[in-house]
Amino acid sequence: MARVKGALATRKRRNKTLKLAKGYWGGKSRLFKTAKEAVWKSGQYAYISRRLKKRDFRRLWIARISAGCKLNGMNYSTFMGGLKKADIALNRKMLSEIAINDPAAFTSLCEKAKAAM
C-alpha cells in the first residue's frame, strides 16, 4: 500500500486556525499552539455570550419599564400583573420601547393596568 503523508491536511488545518486568530496579540496570532488555545477559548466566550445577551437585554427592558412605571406611581410587578388581568399582551421589548419613545401611550397602559387591578 502506498504511504500517505498528511502534510497538506495538517497545514490546511493549522492555517485555518491561524486565520481565525488573526488580530490577536503576540504569539496568539503567530504560533499554532497558542493560537489554537486562544481560538478555542474565544469560541467558548462567544457561545456563552450568546446566551448572556438574552438575559442582559431582558434585564435592560425590565429596568426601563420599571422606570416608566415609577413615573406613573406604580411598580413593575403590579403593572405587569395589571396588564395580564387586562388581557394586554405586549412583550417586554415593546413595552420598554413604548416607555422610552411614547410616554403618553405608556401612561395610558399604566391607567389600564391600574383599572384592572
Steps between C-alpha positions, in 0.01 A plus 500: 500500500621849422618724780273797569652811650267741678698818446239669280209429734704602804610824340143583391370434852771714657452783253126495570567541872758773441256683275241496779767636738587791272510824697581334833793646693850352492558131452128429513480610136826339382564180694267210429491355849409826676273605212308174533442564871397860439257409222350221711455732798354779285250248363396415855458867588294557185273202580445615859445862399228408252302370797593783736389754239140383535513538879663842480243638259211368710650673808535824302139487380373434852704792638355734236143384563551535874626858457193583290271345760657700783424822309134392497486403868519123457759233539602245239330194646158662546525649150574162341230332709250766395587457133448126530159549665405759236591251224761730351763278342811705430847362548759674714700622202202685357395634840848644556495665156161653577625621840794677336351633175133560585446591868135595438417152370689343790298713743178371344629143538571572867145634545355185341719282723387697810136462400539125454653450846 
